Amino acid sequence: MIYIVFVCIFAFIISHHYPS
């Protein structure tokens, strides 16, 4: 389940770059 980890990390970075 590599995609799950990838999406999780990606979303985590986006949250820090674009905190809404």
Backbone as CSV, one residue per row, in Angstrom:
resi,resn,N_x,N_y,N_z,CA_x,CA_y,CA_z,C_x,C_y,C_z
1,MET,0.860,-1.194,0.000,0.000,0.000,0.000,0.894,1.241,0.000
2,ILE,1.699,1.329,-1.036,2.637,2.452,-1.152,1.911,3.754,-1.447
3,TYR,0.813,3.650,-2.194,0.080,4.852,-2.572,-0.480,5.568,-1.350
4,ILE,-0.916,4.808,-0.372,-1.486,5.393,0.839,-0.455,6.270,1.533
5,VAL,0.763,5.756,1.640,1.839,6.504,2.300,2.186,7.747,1.494
6,PHE,2.245,7.588,0.167,2.592,8.705,-0.710,1.590,9.842,-0.576
7,VAL,0.312,9.495,-0.629,-0.755,10.495,-0.518,-0.722,11.160,0.852
8,CYS,-0.455,10.371,1.873,-0.419,10.898,3.237,0.684,11.938,3.374
9,ILE,1.867,11.606,2.889,2.997,12.533,2.973,2.723,13.770,2.126
10,PHE,2.185,13.552,0.924,1.894,14.661,0.020,0.903,15.632,0.661
11,ALA,-0.162,15.096,1.229,-1.176,15.926,1.877,-0.581,16.666,3.063
12,PHE,0.338,16.001,3.780,0.968,16.613,4.951,1.784,17.831,4.539
13,ILE,2.533,17.696,3.448,3.353,18.808,2.958,2.463,19.948,2.479
14,ILE,1.413,19.612,1.745,0.500,20.629,1.225,-0.133,21.411,2.371
15,SER,-0.465,20.720,3.438,-1.095,21.373,4.584,-0.166,22.417,5.183
16,HIS,1.123,22.143,5.174,2.096,23.080,5.734,2.368,24.228,4.766
17,HIS,2.228,23.960,3.475,2.473,24.995,2.474,1.240,25.867,2.277
18,TYR,0.082,25.231,2.331,-1.159,25.967,2.148,-2.134,25.671,3.282
19,PRO,-1.881,26.233,4.465,-2.766,26.013,5.616,-4.062,26.794,5.455
20,SER,-5.162,26.085,5.355,-6.443,26.765,5.208,-7.313,26.487,6.434
